[in-house]
Amino acid sequence: MSRRHLPRLLTASVVLALGAGTLAASGPTVAATPSATGTGTPQSRATAPYCYDEPSQPNADVSDLKASFTSANWMRTLQAMYKRRWPSGEALAIAQAKDKYWDQFVNKQSFEGFTESMMVAIHEETHMWDLDPSRTKWDVHIAAWVNAGQQALTVPVHGGFPRKEILPLIKDSLSSSMDDIYLRDRTQGEYRLQGVLAEQNAGLTGLPAVTVVQEYIKGVGASNARDIAATNLRYLLLYLRVAKDKHPDYWATIKAEPKLRDLVLTQFLRTAYWLEKSAPYTGKLGSRDADKITAANYAPENIAVLEEFTGRKVRVDAQKHCTA
């Protein structure tokens, strides 16, 4: 996007006015591979089961940071807070430290307001990193900040079809507020696969940003974090179903892209991982609708298209962040 198309902050959600790329500070571009413990990215296409995992210490003491917080030291506080509790957040903050637009996303009035605003701030800075024109070429290839040790780079998307075409597959009103923004809006509804993936990654990164500091969140500014993650996964799965059923040539094209298949699988498992981590904070970080949307995401037809696209079986039991 261009800077004249800055994100619009809405009451119920955050919209990035996607365009032809965005400016952001450069960061590390490290791609992790599966480890002996089964964590990491599936980009090797190995058939051994593995689970998505990501370091976090949500109980690490940050009371000193709260006590010393001021409107002047918010970036230093942000990095120190996440260094202790969620290293991926620290790494993203370092990568984006020079982005002058941080200020519009961060509440500096109090430590509680500051932690609450991290859902929006990390969401938007993920967009800024992902859509930097040095990494993303609109509707051709994309990038995605996944975690401190894993960023997807030059992932082909081959254009696609307008994401509004998934609307007939949504039979409930669980995601209606986001549907109105991303699918029914005259402009947003026309965005193609890049729009689906960009919003999915930013929304998903915003969830751990507030999950790991949930005890300090007193307001409602992060109260739809889980809903956003679940809904954006819904959009991705439904987009794949429409691709297969209505656009077979496009389906064949994207299914032949290993980087894209790996990113989709990683994001599916990563969503399960953070929805599980944040589940105890339903009410503060999401509504009960998030769990209902998640249940719908695991409908047989959605799991079938995911497994056909990625070539991997996923677990649907208590270990949803793992392949089978």
N, C-alpha and C positions, 0 to 999 in steps of 0.2 A: 504494500500500500504506500501511498505518498503521505507525508506528514499533514497535508491538508485534509486527509481522511482519517483523523484520529478516532480512537474507539469512543463510542457513545456509552456512557454508564447509565444503565437502566435500573429501576427499582428491583426487579425480579431477576435480572440476569445481566451479563456483560456482553456487549456485541462488539466485535472487531469489524470495522468497515473494510473488508478485504479489498485489495486492489492489486497493483502491479509490483508489490514488494514493499518492504519497510526498512528503515535505517536502524541499526543497533550496533552496539559494540561487539567486536568479535570475541569468541570464547574458544575453549578447547574443543577439538573435534576427535574424540577418542571413541572407538567402537569396541565394546567388550565382546568376548566370546564365551561360550559355555564353560563354567568352571567344574572342578571335580565334585562340587556339592550340588551341581545341577542348576545353578543360577546363571543369569546372564542372558544373552540374546540367542535366538535360534538361527542366526544367520548362516551357520555352518550346515543347516538342513540335516543335522544328525537326527537319528531316529530314537535315541535314548530319551526317556522321560526327563523333564527338567521342570523347575518351578521358578517363577519370577520372584525375586527378592530384592530388597533395597535397604541399606543401613538406616536405622533411625533409633533414637533414644529419647522417647517422649517424656521420660521421667527425669532427664538430666536437669540439674539445678540451674535456673536462670534468674533466681531471685535478685542477684546482684545487678543483672542487666535491667531488670524492672526498676530497681531502686535508683539507678543512675540514668535512666532514660530521659532524654530531652529532645526537643524538636531539632536540635543541632546535631545530635549524634545518632540519628535514626539509622543511617546506613551502616555505621560501625556496629550498632546494636543488632541490626538485621543479620549481618554476616556472623557475628559472634553467637547469636541465638541459634541459628541454623547449623553452625559448626558443631554445636553440642547436641542438637536434637535431630537434624536432618541435613547431612552433609551435601546432598544434592541441591538443596536450597541455597546453601552457602556458595556452592560452585556457580550456580546460575546468577546469583547476586554479584559475584566477582566478575563474571563474564559480561554482565550488563551494567556494571557500576558507572560507566560513563554516559549512559543514556539519560539525557536531560529531562525525559518525560516521566521518570519515576515519580516525581513530586505530585503529579495529578492523581496518582493511585494510592498514595500512602497517607494515612491519618497520623499526624504527629502530635495530636492534642494530649494523648495519654498512652501508656503502654497497652492497656486493654484495647483501646481503639486501634492502635498500631497493629496488634496481632490479628484483630478482626479484619483489618484492611488487607492482610496478606493474601486472602483468596483472590481479590481483584488484582493486586499488584503482581503477584507471581503469575497469574493467568495472563495478564497483559504483557509482562516481560518475556514470557514464553513465546507469545506471538511475535514480539520484537526480534527475538533471537531466531525463531524458525523462519520468519519471512524476510530476513535480511537478504537483499538481492545478491549478495555474494554466495548465498546458499540455495536460494529458491528462484526458479524461473517459472513464472506464472503458468499454471496448467500444463507444465512440461515435467518439472521435477521439484521435489520439496525436501525440506529438512525437518527434523523433529528432535527437540531436546527431550530425552527420556529420563536420564538421571546423570549423576556426576561422572560416571564411567561409560556412559552409552548415549551417543547421539547418532541418529539415523541421518545419513547424508546422501544427496543426489538420488532420491527415491523417485523413480518414474511414475507419473500418474496418467499421462496420455489424454489429458482433457477430461472427457467423460460426458455426463448428461446432467441437466439441472437437478439439484437435490430435492426440489419440490415434488419430483415424481415419486418419492417414497410415501407421500401423504396418504394414498389409498390403503396402505398397509397398516396405518395406525388406526386402530379400532376403538381406542379409549381416549379419555381426556387427561390422562396422567401427566403428559408432557405438553399440555395445550399452550401454556405461556411461552415456552421455548419454540413450539411449533409455529406460533404466530410470528415470532421474530425471524427464525432461520428458514422456515419452509414456505410460509404464506406471504411474507414480505416480498414486494415486487422485485426488489434488488437482490436481497439475500437468497431468495428461493431459486435464483438462477445460478448461484455458485455451484461448481461441480465437485469432483472428488477432492480437489485441493481444499475447498472450503470445508468439507466434511472432516477431513483429517486434521486440518489446522485447528478447528474449533474443538475437536475431540482431544487433541494433545494439550491445548491450553487449559481446558476445563479439568482435565485429569491432573495436571500439574498443580492446579490451584487447590485440589483436595488435600494432599499431604501437607501443603503449606499451612493449613489451619488445623488439620488433625493433630499435628505434633505440638500445638500450643493451645489446645482446646480449653484448658482450664482457665485461661485468661480472657476468653471471649465471653462478653456479657451481653452484647447486642444481637441484632438480627442480620448483620452484614454478611455473614457467612452461612446463613441458615438454609441455603439451597445448594451447598457445595456437593453433597452426595447426589442430589437430583441432577445436577449438571453433568456429572461424570456418567451416571447411568443413562441419561437421555442421549448424550453424544455417542455412547456405545450403541444404543438403539439405532441411531441414524446410520452409523457405519454398517451394522449388520443388515439393515433394510436396504441400504444402498447396494450392497453385494447381491441381495436377492433380486432387486430390480435389474441390476446389470445382467445377471444370469438369465432371467426370464424375458426381459424386454430388449436387451442390447447384447445379443450373443457374441457379436464380433468384438465389442469392447471387453466383454467378460473374458474372452479368450486372450485378448491382448494383455490385460492386467494380470491375469492368472499366470502368464508366462514370465512375470517379473519377480525374481526371488527376493529382491530388497523390499518390494511392496508386500509380498506374502509374509515376510518376516516381521515387518512393522505391524501389520494387522494382527498377527498372532501375539506379538509382544504387548500391544495395546490392550488386547482382550484379557490377557493374563494379568497385566498391570492394573487394569480397572478392577478385576476381582480382588486383587491383593489389597488395594487401598479402600475399596468398599468394605472389606472385612475389617481392616484396621479401624475404620471410622464408624463402624456399626454401633458401638456402645454410645456414640454421641448423637444418635438420631434425635431430632428435636432441636438441637443446637446447630448441627452441621447438615441437616437435611430432614425432609419430611418422610412419613411412612410411604409416600408414593415412590420414593427411590427404591425401596425394596420390591414394590409391585412392578416397577419398570424392569428391575433386574430379573425378577421371575419371568417376565415376558421375554427378556433377552435370551433366556435359556430354553425357550420353546424349541421343540425338535427341529422345526424348519430353519430356525436361526443357527442352531448348532450345526446342522447338516451343511448349510452353505459356508459357514466358517471353516469347517473341517475339509470340505471339498476345495475351498480356495487356498487354504494354507498347507494342505496335505498332512495335517497333524490332528490326532485325536486329543480332545481336551477333557479334563475331568469335570464332572457336574456334581460331585459329592462335596464334602466339607473342604476339599483341597482344590477349589476352583481356580487357584492361581497356578496350577500345574497342568502339564500335558500328561496324557495317559501312556 
